Amino acid sequence: MNRREFIKAGTTLAMAPAILTRAQSPQVIDPAPPRLPAAGADGWVSLLNGRDLSGWYTMLQRSGKGVAEEQRMILMEEEMLHIMGNEEGKFPAEGGYLATNQEFANVRIRVEYKWGVKRHAPRYTPKRDNGLLYGLVGPDRVWPSCVECQIEEGDVGDFFLLGGVRGVQSNHNAGLFGEGINPLTGWPQPGDPGFRGAGAGRAGGAPAAAAATGAGGAQGAAAAPGPGTGRGAVPPAEPTSGRFIKDGNFELLDQWNTVEVIWQGDRAAHIVNGRTVNVATRLQQPDPQNPGQFIPLTRGKIAIEIEYAEIWFRRIEVKAI
């Protein structure tokens, strides 16, 4: 089942709670060793050790966990992550992902990728497809509850909100996503230049509120008056699931590309080769304790998709915001 079919199915998953720790390094939950290496002088922490897949696990749609490594669908090669470089036809290809053991929050995520040449059945001729997943929570399955930054020819930077996750695509009437977002520190905070208050600006409003929201999107407590709450104001958009299409095409089909996600609280921006092409706010996951309710999606695992086209990643790293 591909992601578009999965979204149409409207599957909602139950998710287990977790406790988030805080530190100077990227915020993580670590259910299993090894720990992340120390950040470099520039603050970035590599999630690849250049030797093996320590700190990661694989999940395939039919075969489950641990099989992708055995079939060499995914491996470390030449100090890079190599996906779907295996011999075509030796094993039936299937979709899945490579996920971190740890969960993250309030981080910048940066990957550098380049397409290979191999393609696997049944996708010999469609666009080459992959994806950077984050906020992955709950049971492992294909596809899990998470946010995807799409990495697909012609669509790099799209949002896919999967497994019951929902959000709001930021306003970009002038064609300018991410206006006001600092690539180093994220969204302006109260007191910072450019801060416009809750709901204001193209950058996309304020951080997650503590109150849960119901299926209709209403807050559990009344919101403070703001730019979107006065007489005659346009009401804020309700969170939805599915696909948010990016604005702009900055990928390089036959060269290395840099994709970055700024994930701060319940907001995220997708940046492709230095240009912000998409922003979503009010990211929410189904509340595992209260069916029909939603809570902010502010932490989760990071994953790379296993699809049907060969791809190399020479960098996967995180940096605390």
N, C-alpha and C positions, 0 to 999 in steps of 0.2 A: 504494500500500500504506500503510495507516495504521499507527500505532505498535503497536497491539495485535496486528495481524497480523504485523508485523515481529518482535515478541518471540516469538510462537508459532513463527515460522520458525527461531528459534534461530541466526541468522546470526552467525558470529564472524569478525571482520576482522583482517588483519595490520596492525600499526601501526609507523610509522617512529620511531626513537628521537630524542630531542631533549635539549639541554643547557639547564638552567635557570639563569638568572642571578639574582643577589640584589642588591637595592637598597633604599633607604629608601622609594621609591615602590612601588606594586604590582609584584610580581615578574612579569616578562614575558619571553617569547622573541619577538624581532622579526625575522621573516624578510624583511620588506619595509617601507620607509618608508610613511607618515610615523610619527614617534614620537608617543607620547601627549603631550597638553599637561601642563603642570605642575599639580600638585594645588592646589586652592583652599585658602583659609585653614582650612577645616574638614577638609582631608585628602582630600576626594572628588575623583576625576578623571572628568570627563564623557567618555563614548565617542561622543557626538554633537556635531558642531560647529555644528548648526543650519542648515547651508547645503547640504551634499551628503553622499555616502556614503564620503568618504575614510576609509581605514582599515578598510573592510569589503568583503566580496564576497558574491555570492549564489550559491546552488546550488539547482536545481530537479530534481525526480525524473526527468523525461523530458528536459527541454531542457538541463540542465547549468548551467554557470556563466555569469553575466553577462546572462542573458535576462530575468530578472525586472525589472531596471531598464529595459530596452528596452521592455517591455510595460507599464511603469508600474504593475506590481503592488506596487512598493515605491519610495518616494521620500521626500525631506525636503520638508515642506510646513508653512508657518507655524512654522518652527523646530522641528518635531516629526517623528518617524518615522511615516509613514503607510503601512500595509500593507493590501493588498487593497481599496483605495479606487477601483480602476480600473473602467471600464465593464464591466458584467456581460455575458458572451457574446462580446465582441470577440475575446478570445483564450481558449482553453480553460484553465481554472484548474488548477493542480497544486501539490502540496505541496513544501516545501523549507525553506530557512533563509537568513538573513543572518548571516554569521560575521565575527568580527574576524580581521585578519591576524595578530595577536599572541596569544601564549599567556600565561596568568596562573596564579598560585599564591598561596595564603594571602591571600585577599581577601574582603571583603564586596562583594556585587553588589547593587545596588538599582535597581529599575525602577518607573516609574509608568505605568500604562496605563489606557485607557478604551475600551470597545467602541464601534464605529461601527454603522451600520445595514445596510450592504450584506452580502449573502451570495451565494455562488457555487456553481454546480452542481459536484458532486452533493449538496451539503450545504445545501439551502435550509431545512430544518426541524430538523436535529440541533442540539445545544448548540454555541454558538460556542466555538472551540478555538484555542489558541495555546500557546506554551511558551517558557520561558527555558532554554537549553541551556548547560551548562558542562562543563569537562573534555573538550572535544571533541578527539579525537586520531585520527590515522590518516587514511586516504583519505577524501575528500569523497564522500558518497553519501547517499541518503535511505532509511533514517536512519543517521547516523554513530555511531561509538562515543562515547558521552557519557552524562552524567547530565542528566535533564530535571526542572526544576521546572514542573509542569503549570500552565498558565493556561487553564482550561476552565471554563465555567459549572458551578458546583456541585462542582468538583474541584480548585480552586486550592490548590496545595501538595503534591499527590501527587508521589511520585518515579516516574519511568520510567527504568530502567537499560537502555540500548540498546547494540546491537552487541557483545555479549559482556561488557559491564561488569556487575559484580555488587557486592553489599554486604549489610549487615545493618541492618534497621530497629531502632532503639533501643527498649528496653522502655518501655512507657507504660501499665502496668497501672492506674495511678491517673488516667489521662487527662491526664497532664502531660508533654508533650514539652518538651525543652529545659531542664529544671530544672538550674540550676547554670551554664548558659551565659551569659556576659556579652555583651550585644549589641555592645559596643565592642571587646572583646579576645578573644572566643571562649571556648574551653574552658579551664577552670582548668589551670594548669601546676603542676608540683611546687613546693611551698612556698606556693602561693596558697590562700586560704581556700576551702573547698569541694572541694579536690582529693582524690579518693578512690582514686587508683591505677588500675592497668590493669584494665579490664573492669568497673569499679564505677560505680554511679550511673546515673540516668536520662539524664544528659547524654551518655553513650556512650563511656566507655573512654579509651584512650590513643592517641597519634599512631601513624602508620604505622610498622611495623617494617621493617628493611632487607631481611629475608629474603623470598624469593619464596614463594608458596604454590602447591601443586599443584592439580589439578582437583578433588580431594576436599577442598581447603581446609586441609590440614595445613601447619603452618609448617615451613620448611626447617630451623629450629633449635628446640630445646625452649624453650617459653615459661617465663618466671620465674613462681614460685608467686604466686598472687594470689587475690582473692576468689572467682574462678570455677574454681579448680583444686584445692581441697582435697577430702578425703573427703566424699562425699555432696553435693558441690556440683553444680549444674546446669551441664552443659558449655555453652560458648558456642555460639551459633547459627552455622551455616555460611553463608557468603555465597551469595546467590542473585541471579538477574536478574529482570526483570519490573517489576511495579508495587507500590509501597508506598503504601497509602491513608492520607491525612492524617486528623487528628482535629480536628474543628471546622470551621465554615463562617463565615468572616469577610469574604468578598468583598462588594462593592457592585456590583450588576449594571449600574446606569446612572450610576455616578459614577467618579471617579478612584480607583484602588487603588494601594497601595504593596506591592510584593513584594520581599523581601530574602532573599538566600542568604548564610549564613556558611559559607565553604568554607575549612577549616583542615586542612592535611595531607590525610588520607584520610577526613575526616569532613565532614558538611554538615548544616546546619539550614535549614529553610524557614520564613519568617516572613511572614504575611499581615496587613497592616494592624496590625502591632505584636504579633501573637500567634504564637508558635511552634507550628506545626501538624504538623511532621514532622521527624524526625532520622534520618540514616543514618550508619553507621560502616563501617570496613573496606572502603571503596570500592576496587575493584580492576579492572584492565584486563588482557586477555590479554597475556602477555609476548611481544613481537614476536621476541625472540631465542630463546625456548624454547617451542615449541608444547606446549599442555597445561598450561602454568604461568601464574601470575598475578602481577602486581606492583601495588603501591599506585598508585591513580590520584590524583595530587597536583598535576597541572598540565594545562592545555589551553586551547583557545580558548573564547570566549563567543559564543553565537549566539541569535538570535530566530527563531522559526519563521515560515514563510509557510504559512498554512493557508487555509481557504475562507471566513473571516469578516473583515470590516473591523475594524481595531483601530489605535489611536493610542498611541504611546509618547512622552511629553514628557520623560522622564528615563531614561537608561541610564548608570550610573556605577559606579565601583569605588573601593575604599579598602583600603589595606594593613592587615592585622591585625598 
